[in-house]
């Protein structure tokens, strides 16, 4: 294993790790005026070219991780969590965190398939040496970069990385961690959904319903009073291993890389928990006026003028679309809470109910703020979010 040194990519500093089993890229915002920088981990296929990897890394580290943390920074500064008082760990209420991200590209397809299934008994032995290299790098940065290796439903992957560095978030609750980000992120999406107080007869369509978040959101919907719930996920068509089609719910065909017209044409409330970039490849003419579109995933709207134009096209169809950064900041928020908890309250189990309450408060703070500004200024919720966060994309 060898490291190829650092490179500067506009406002991002990137380190490449050359490992026998994989190439690893870790990027963080070049600005050093934060307590630390933080982001998740994404795996890409072995045949993904380096230009695409670096472009994706840049977008995820800035337009996702940085933007979410800027939203959290401003909410904390505005007093959105003050009501929790001394329940919050020391330092959290003054915290400022920036963006980072890690992308792993396995060298073979067999390795790629194995690492996409942390439940496989061979997983830990296979990926441990890569995690050791990542851990060494994170430790060498004196904690300024922290990561979560968020591989689907398996929160224990963070505990595996923790064997090599303390600068990993999402570890087990028993040792002060949040136990994985998914449930907290889902809590934020549920809070945003409930903000609009949809009538019980509203058609609800959940896209990406077989994923970690999608499954949890379906569990929430089953406990609700909504009677017209439909699900859509490419895993059902592919008959993917472990795919669990919810019984008793209508299934709508899914297509990789886009939202199908059948899903969009249902109107009502559409909750998308997908891989990313689907909206820009969809037939927006299928959208129904007065629908609400919760784009609860990363890369939900392109960065820059392209994204603004796309958001305006959706709004022109009289559809309210909330961007993923507002909806899914719960994972980054809880990971931040975890870090300050571990620092100030070592040995104490993480307060999961507190984390869910904090996520609800911050997401509602931003949903309300973006929704109000969008209506007042006659702009899209996406533009409202950008303006309020003071995030400036290239």
N, C-alpha and C positions, 0 to 999 in steps of 0.2 A: 504494500500500500504506500502511496506517496501523495503528497499534496502539491498542487500546481501553483500555489501562491494566490494572492488576491488580485482582483481586477475591479476597476470602477466602471459601472454601467449607469451613466447619468447620476441620479440621486441614490443609486443602490451600490453597495459594496458586496461583491460575490466571491466566495471561496469554492474552488472545485477540489474534491477529494477523489483521487484515482485509486479504486480498490479492485482487487481481482474479480470480485463478484458483481460490482456495480460502479457506475459513476454517480457521485453525489454532489449536488450544488446547494450551497447554503448562502442565502442573501439576506442582507439587512439594510435598512435605510442608513445612508451615510451620516446623517445628522447624529451627533453624540449627546444631544441635550435631552436625554431621557433617562429614567431609572434603569431601564433595559429595553431590549427589543424582543418581540415575540411573534411566533407564527406556528402554523401547523405543518404537516408533511404530506406531500402528494407523491404517488408512484406513477411513472409513465412507462409505456411499452418500450422494449429494447430497441425498436426501430425508430424511435423518436429522435429527430436530428437536434443537434446542439442549439441551433438558432431558435427552434421552437421551445426547447427547454428553457433557455435564458429569457425568452420573451414571456413565457408563462410564469416563470419565477418572478420576473419584474412586476407583472400585473398582480399576482397574488400577494407579493410582499408589500406593494404600495396601495393599490386600489381595494384590496381586501384587508390584509392585516393592519396596515398603517391606518387606513380610514376607519376601521372598526375601533382601533385604540384611540384615535382622535375623538370619535364620538363618545367613548367611555371617559376620556380625559375631561371633556367639556361637561358631560353630565355630572361627574364627580365634583368638578369645580363649581357647577351651578347649584349644588346642594341636593341633587336627586337622591342621594343615599344618606343624607344627614339624619333622617328619622331613625336609622338603625343604631346610631350612637355608639356606645362602647361594645356593642356586639361585633363591630367591625374590627379587624386586626389593626394594630398600630402601623401607621404609614400608608394604609390604603387610601384614606381620604385626601392625601396629598400626592397621590401617585400620578406619574406621567410615563406612559409606555409607548414605544414606537413599533414599527412593523418589521417582521422577518419572515422567512419561509425556507423550507427545505424540499428539494425534489430529488427523488431516487430513481435512477434508471438501471434496472437489472441488465446484465449482459446477455442473458438467454431467456427464451420464452418459458422454459420449465421453471426457472427461478422466479420469473414474474408471476406465474400462476401460483407457485407455492407461497410467495410473500403476500399475495392477495388473500390468503386464507390463514390468518393467525391461529385458527383453531386446529390446523394440521399439527400433529405431534412433532413433525420435523422442522416446524417454523423457527423456533428459538435457536436451535443449533445452527441452522442455515444462515440466519441474519445476524447472529451475535457479533461476528467479527466486523461487520459493517457498522453496527451500533457502537462498537468499541472505538472505531475511527471517528465517528460523529461525536461521541462523548469526549474523546481527547481534544477535538477541536473546540467544542463548547467550553470545556474547562480552560483551555488556553486563552479564551476571550474574557476571562475573569467574570463570567456570568452576564456579560452584556447582551448575549444572544441566548434565548431560551426557546425550546421547541416542544411540541407535542407530536409524537408519532401516531397520528390518529388513523388507524387502520380499521374502519368500520365499527362493528359492535364490540370489538375486543379491547377494552380499556387496559388490560394487563400488559399490552405492548409497551406502555409508558413505564411500567415497573421493570421491564427488561432493559430499556435504555438507562434507567436509573442505576443499574448495576455499574455503569461506566461514568456517570456524571450526575451531580445534584441539579444541574440546570435543565431539568425536564419537568414538564407540568402535566397534570392529569394522572398522577400516581394514586395508589390505593388510599381510601379514606382512613384506614387504620394507622397509616404513617403520616397523616396530615394532608393528604391529597384529596382532590375532588372526585376521584374515582372514574374519570372519563368525562368528556364534554357533552356527549349527545343529549342526555336528559335535560341538562340546563339550557342547551340551545333550543330544544323542543319547548321548554317552558316559555321562552321568549316568543316563539312563533304562536303558541296558544294565547299568550297575553295580547299579541297584536290582533289575532283572530277575534278574540272576545271584545276588543275595543270597539269594533263596528256593530256589535249587537245584532247580528243577522237574525231575521225571523226564522222560526223552526222549519218552514217549508222552503227555505233557500236551497237550491241545488249546490252541493258541495263536491268538488272534484279534487282528489289528492293524487298528484302526479309524482312518481318516485315512491309509491306507497310501500314497496318492499324493502327500502333502505332502512338504516338504523333510525333516523329521524322519522321517516314516513311511517314505520311500524308503530312508533310511539304515538304519533299524531292520530293514527287510526284507532289506537286504544282509547285515546281521549274522545274521539268522535263517537265511539260505541257507548260511552257513558253520557253522551249528550242527548238532546231531544230532537236532533236533526234526523229527518226520515228519508232524505234523498241524497245518499252518499255513494259516490262512484270512485273506483280506484283505477290507476293506470301505472304500469311499470313494465319495462322491456324484459325484466326477469321472468315474467309470466309466460311471454311468448317463447323465450329461449329455453324455458324450463330449467333455469339455472339451479344448480345444487343449492338446496336450502331455501329456495323461493317459497314464500308462504302466502298464497292468495287468500285474503280475508274472506271467510265464508259469509254468505248472505248479502254480499255487496255487489253491485253492478260493476262489471269489468269493462273498461274501454281500451281499445287498442293503443299501444304506445309505439313510438318510433325513435330510434337512437338519434340524438343531436337536434331534435325539434319537438315542439308541442303539436300534437295532432289536431286537426280541425275539429274532430269529434270531441276532444277535451275542451277546446276553447269555446265551441258553440253551445256548451251547456250553460254558460253564463253563471250567475250567482257568485259564489266564492270559489276561486281556483287557488289551491295551495300547492306550489311546486317545490319539491325537495330533490332536485336532480343534480346532474354532474356539472352543468354550466354551459353557457353559450346557446341554449335552445331558443330563447326569445328571438334572437336576430335571424334565426333560420326558420321561423314560423310564418304562417299565413295570417297576418294580423286582421285581415278582413273577416275572419271567422269570429272575432271577439264580439260579444254581445254588450250593447250599451248598459250602463249601470252595474256592470260586473266589478268585482274586486279581485285583483290578482296579487297574491302574496308570493313573491319570488324568493322563497326561503332557501337560497343556495348561493355558493360562491360563483363569481363570473356570471351573475344574472343579467347585467347590463354592461355593454362594452365601455371601456374607458374613453374619456375625451368627447369631442363633438359628435362622434358616431353614436355614443350612448345617449347623449342628450337628445339627438334627433330621433332615436328609436323610442325613447321615453315619451317624446312629444307625439309620435305617431300613435302610441297606445292611448294617451290622454285624449287625442283628437277623436277617438272612437268612444269617448265618454266612459272610459274604464279607469278606475283608480288602481295603480300598480305601485306597490311598495318594494323598494330595492332590498336585495339580500343583506347588505351591510347593516341596516337597521334591524332586520328581522333575526339575524343569526349572530349578533354580537355576544350572545350569552356564553358561548364557549370561551371566547377571549376574556370576557369579564370574569367568569368563574375561575379561569386559570390565574388571572391576576389576584383574585381574592385568595386563591390557594397559596401563591407565593408569599404574600405578606402574612398569611396565617402560619405557614411553616417557619417564617423568620421570627415572628413575635410570640408564637405559642407552640414551640417545639414539643412534640410528644402528645399533643392534644388531638383527638380525632376531629376531622374537618366537620364544620357545621353545615350539613347539606340543606336543611330547611332555610337557613339564612341565605345561602347562595341562591336558591330558587326565588326567594323574596327580593333579593337585590337585582336579579336578572329581570324579574317582572317590572320592578320600579324603573329601571333604566330603559328597557325597551318601550314601556308605555310613555316615558318622558319623550323619547324621540319620535314614536309614532304620532303622538299628539302634536308635537312641535312641527314635524314635517307636514302633517295633514293640514294644520291650521295655516302655515305659511303658504302652502300650495294653493289653498283656496283664496287667501287674502291677496296674494300677488298674481294669481292666475298663472302659475307655473306648475311643472310636474313635481310629484313628491321626490323624485330623484334629484331634480335641480334644487329643491328645498333642502334636502339632506346635504348636498354639496355646499350650498351657501352657509348653512348653519354650522357645519363642521369646519369651514374654511379650508377644505381640501382642494388643492389645485393640481389637477392631472396635467400630464404633458399634452 
